[in-house]
Amino acid sequence: MSKIRIGTRGSKLALAQTEKVIGLLAENGIEAEYVIIKTTGDNITDRGLHQIGGFGMFVRELDNAILRGEIDCAVHSMKDIPAERPKGLLTVAVLKRDPPYDYLVMDGTMEDLMVIGTSSLRRKAQLLRYYQNCSGARVEMLRGNLDTRLAKLDDGLYDGIVVAEAGLKRLDYRRNGIRLPVDMFVPAANQGTVAVVSRDTPELRAAFAPLNDDQSALDCAIERIVMEEVGGGCFTPMGIFCENQHLIAEVLSLDGTRAERITADVVDLEGAKIAGIKLRTVAAELIAEAKLALGEPTGKPGKVYLVGSGPGGLGLLTFRAREVIDSADVIMYDQLPGDEIIASLPARAEKIDVGKYGGHHTMKQEDIEKLLVEKAQAGGIIVRLKGGDPFLFGRGGEEMEVLREHNIPCEAIPGVTSGIAVPECVGIPVTHRDFASQVTFVTGHENPEKEVSSIDWKWLAGSPGTIVIYMGVKNLGRIAELLIENGRDPKTKIAVIESGFRPDQRVTCATLADIGEVGARVGLKPPAIIVIGEVVGLYNKSH
């Protein structure tokens, strides 16, 4: 391919990082040159980063230059790269990590310092924590590139300044001072790492693939996921550091007097997400406090989790569902999760009952969707808690569509569906080698606005195997009639399992021919799962 054009900021450090990438490409026989792109952040040095848009401002203008075709790629400190990337751009390489530690440039000892400079909320909070018993020491804002900050130190405006050790190394600067210990000064996520962002093309991916360091990329991915789950961005003092998949992460109060910390050996990216949720949960008060104090803009929406709670009972709630629920700011729940799960919802969360009781809707579906959007747009973590699985007759698909239309982040957390679990709990397998090699799930309560049913009753009546019907108690008599009218044997066994996994669980068995009469006599009530087929014969009342 032709010579690669690499965009960079004009500071010495940015140029040093870019020249390193050019040199690595040259070792692989690929020519490249740099193009300096001036960013708005380089012109504003009298305010903290959280006041002018955060680290991401340095990246956005380079992103735009790539998208306009002025450059092919850009080199960044990876900690500056926002999590959300524009369509068509890709982080194609993460270089082997330089020392990720903070470095205190000074003459003398830490105890002798009176004025320490930094622009980072994290570093400031960590310094205040260290110096909280030294009333004379103070931490003041210091912006500008590395040379500017070092010059201000040399001019006597500060007694010491905290910088990234990697920056000194890349510029080969030798300055008096000390590396700050990780146990007291947890570095920022991705600190010490250089990454390349490019247009997403096969040619550029192939060119940069040899530059990627797998372990650095994995450690940084773990840090990034934890950071994303914690949230807060530039408005929250937090350190997140992973080395060979060992994680240490903390959130601090702005004044450094309080902190919440976790440590973990993270096996994979899902483990990183769990760790991030855990830190966000224990540090929720500190995060909210910092955002309020710093006046975080409210324009960015929160995130909605569509959570399946399973068939009922705390023991059948997945670990992931529990983590998300415990971190929620708002929980909108149905009645199907059951009293035990609903009683376990965190006290700190706003809880909104949107369930259906005996045919009465606490809230119409369109109103639920509207409220989901409103709560998410106000920010925070919103949990839409459903019974079973959110996408199996749970209307989760409709809610996800609405959230996507409003550009609101949304994630589904699967749950064990009651159509399998409830029959299982009474000893009825929905498939069995001798009786049923297929199972069909059907709703017994279609959209009432439909003029024609979406269910092919003739096919369903003639299909072998088991039929499992959700929400069918009200229409049970008619369902049985339709199956018989379309050819199903009237003697086919049927079981109705009410209130599965609950103290009032009840099983009623009959045939298609007499289920209407039996159901009326015993007074069947929802919620219930209906199982039709030979497997019902395996039910044992003593189970």
C-alpha angles and dihedrals in degrees: 000000000000123000112303116236110217119196121215143162115258101244120115091246094050091048091048091053091048093048089052090055091047089052093050091050090050090055086060094048097257122130121220140167134193130241118198114228117192112221130202091238091062090062097050113069103146099076137058119262093247088060097055104041106288130257091313091075089073090057104042097070091049089049089054091049089055092048091049089053095243091122135013099222144347136228119225143167096258093229088066095058113101117230094238111069125195116255111272096029126103138184096237101178141020111197123220106283122258119214103306097201132115115247125206108213109206147118116245124008135321091250091060095057120107104170120035123183129217138135095206120102089208095052092044092052092046092049091048089051091052093046099038091114093047106078095187098059119089135181118223134187118268122180133173137076121306095269091050092051093048090049091054089051091050090049089060097248089124135026091215140356131205117227137160111275089218091064092055090048095050091052092041091235115164110203133165114252143083139276106246113236116252094226090064101025107038106194125238118268111278094004112160094025129116119204135184121223118195144160108286101252131136091238095055093042090054093046094054100035094092090056094059117104108207099205094046090047092051095046091048092047089054091050091047093051092049089049092050093049093048091049123186096111114192089352095069127064103228139150121205121179131168125182120180087344095305107128131204117176136166143176119210136195114251091253094047095237095115134036142168119212139183132187126194145158101239116209099185145348092279087058088052090054091051091049091050092051090049092052092046090051097051092040098043093114094050092048093050091046093053094046091051093048094048097042099239111203112255096212096096111087124232124237128266123213117199099208127194110208095194127235096316142299133061093263092065096049110108120242090241091052091051092051093051094045092051091052096048125122093192128022121192107190140184124217093248097080086070136229095285094058094039090052089054095057112123116267092224093062126088105243122206123186109217097160133131119242123190093334094315117117114216085203132005117247094248089052091050090053091048091050091048090055093046094050093046093049088055088059136241134083115315121193121198100197118202137170119255112351120343095226100047106082087319098111089236090131091059092048092049090052091054093048092050090051087059094044092244116153111245135181129185120220109201121230132195105268117236091224089074103025101048096053088043093055090060094044100262113130111204089215128035131172093234100039114022131021094173138038129202123203115209135178115232091198113057126182103290090217092067114108093200126033117249089214116096097216094183092055092043093050091051098043117106122232133037129334117206117192125197124202093004106128096099093050097033096117093051092045090056091048093051092051092049093045089053095051109276114141109258088221092062110130120247133186127192113200113195124198096358116211092008130111091253094051112148135180123208119188127193141126129273089255097058106024092099092057094040092048092052092048096052095037103238113210135186143284092066142138118220120209121192124186146058092300088074086073089070091066112115117195090214091058 
